[in-house]
Amino acid sequence: MSAAFSGDPSVHAAAFSGDPSVHAAAFSGDPSVHAAAFSGDPSVHAAAFSGDRGAHAAASSDDPGAHAAEPLGAPLTQNASGSAEPELFGAGLVRSRRFDDLYQPDADGSQARAVFLAGNDLPARFARAEGVFHVLELGFGTGLNFLETWRAWRGALAGTARCELRYVGIDGHPLARHEAALIAEKRAEAVAHSAPLEWDQALLLEAWNWPTRGAHHRPLAGRHPHAHGPLPELELVHDDFEAALVALGGRLGETFDAVYLDGFAPSRNPNAWSATVFTALARLTRPGATVATWSVAGAVRRGLDAVGFDVERRPGHGRKREVLAGMRRETRGTEPDPKSR
Ligand SMILES: C[S@@+](CC[C@H](N)C(=O)[O-])C[C@H]1O[C@@H](n2cnc3c(N)ncnc32)[C@H](O)[C@@H]1O
């Protein structure tokens, strides 16, 4: 079972056959009309999204209110580096056709917790942090790592933690809001939360404005009736990692406490793991800052080490036998040859 979103700004259409059910979806990129139909097992979903400001209609055999589509202001391809061509699979998984890789290997955030949170010693460090704790993510994607970080921080605040959370997510091929909403819905079904969506996911979707190129604050306004507690500060940067990091470095300097490297596999997407990226990361992190990723590729380990991170392989998660965690040394390293990948 899978569904696809085409970055073609005018017409999105896809039909997929799966076992045991058949799903078919059509999205019109014309900002006025979106339509989707899903036939699945055991339930049947059919939804129509009208982009005509405010007019939405959804029909589903078991969940009539689950769709959270909003009108789209302009074609995605005019604003960022084009779509990563996400495809939705049956169990709430999403893969990029363009990069031939999964966004997350699970729908319930277990990779986020096992690799990115644990690899950065979170939430324990929230309890020790003073002032603002800064997280930088390369590859914001569907926002699942962000949501898991927010939940962990919220849990820490219920204990002794008192820090604020500032999260900067970079993505050069951002999802449109209707894509993010559909993914969130399918994920919620897959992990049996069912609709309505968790309030933090709903707030993130409300903040998911049209992703034009550049840096954007995305206030999580807390208008949701069930929203409670302090909210993180979220900034999304829609640009290629290299350009975004260089610009952030000029603006923020050595700011970040924790970094998530989640930019598709190095073998399929070497630009996300370039010497320029690693050099910029060293400039953006404080001594003692940590970095985590599921990739233990030699080029990643050497690239991080060269710019000033001590890295170690740790026992893996899911299908990954090992994952990587690192810590920024007191001084930055020699800068690697930008041509070395
Ligand atoms: C594995 S997915 C990230 C999944 C995400 N962390 C989540 O929680 O859903 C990788 C993301 O990195 C983005 N990406 C890949 N290469 C990039 C690059 N060179 N510059 C900017 N974004 C990139 C893709 O658009 C995609 O959203």
The ligand as a Tripos MOL2 file, in Angstrom:
@<TRIPOS>MOLECULE
LIG
   27    29     1     0     0
SMALL
NO_CHARGES

@<TRIPOS>ATOM
      1 C1         15.3190   11.1350    6.5720 C.3       1 LIG1
      2 S1         14.3730   12.5510    6.1790 S.3       1 LIG1
      3 C2         14.1960   13.3460    7.7470 C.3       1 LIG1
      4 C3         13.0980   12.7960    8.6150 C.3       1 LIG1
      5 C4         12.7500   13.7360    9.7160 C.3       1 LIG1
      6 N1         13.8050   13.9530   10.6520 N.3       1 LIG1
      7 C5         11.4540   13.3700   10.3930 C.2       1 LIG1
      8 O1         11.4090   13.3810   11.6440 O.co2     1 LIG1
      9 O2         10.5090   13.1140    9.6930 O.co2     1 LIG1
     10 C6         15.6000   13.5920    5.4260 C.3       1 LIG1
     11 C7         15.1500   15.0110    5.1980 C.3       1 LIG1
     12 O3         16.2940   15.7640    4.8080 O.3       1 LIG1
     13 C8         15.9580   16.6420    3.7560 C.3       1 LIG1
     14 N2         17.1930   16.8210    2.9610 N.ar      1 LIG1
     15 C9         17.9310   15.8440    2.3850 C.ar      1 LIG1
     16 N3         19.0340   16.3560    1.8230 N.ar      1 LIG1
     17 C10        19.0120   17.6930    2.0430 C.ar      1 LIG1
     18 C11        19.8960   18.7570    1.7310 C.ar      1 LIG1
     19 N4         21.0510   18.5540    1.0690 N.pl3     1 LIG1
     20 N5         19.5550   19.9960    2.1190 N.ar      1 LIG1
     21 C12        18.4000   20.2200    2.7800 C.ar      1 LIG1
     22 N6         17.5130   19.2440    3.1140 N.ar      1 LIG1
     23 C13        17.8240   17.9960    2.7630 C.ar      1 LIG1
     24 C14        14.8550   15.9390    2.9970 C.3       1 LIG1
     25 O4         14.0260   16.8730    2.3590 O.3       1 LIG1
     26 C15        14.1210   15.1650    4.1010 C.3       1 LIG1
     27 O5         13.0190   15.8600    4.5730 O.3       1 LIG1
@<TRIPOS>BOND
     1     1     2 1
     2     2     3 1
     3     2    10 1
     4     3     4 1
     5     4     5 1
     6     5     6 1
     7     5     7 1
     8     7     8 2
     9     7     9 1
    10    10    11 1
    11    11    12 1
    12    11    26 1
    13    12    13 1
    14    13    14 1
    15    13    24 1
    16    14    15 ar
    17    14    23 ar
    18    15    16 ar
    19    16    17 ar
    20    17    18 ar
    21    17    23 ar
    22    18    19 1
    23    18    20 ar
    24    20    21 ar
    25    21    22 ar
    26    22    23 ar
    27    24    25 1
    28    24    26 1
    29    26    27 1
@<TRIPOS>SUBSTRUCTURE
     1 LIG1         1 GROUP 0 **** ****
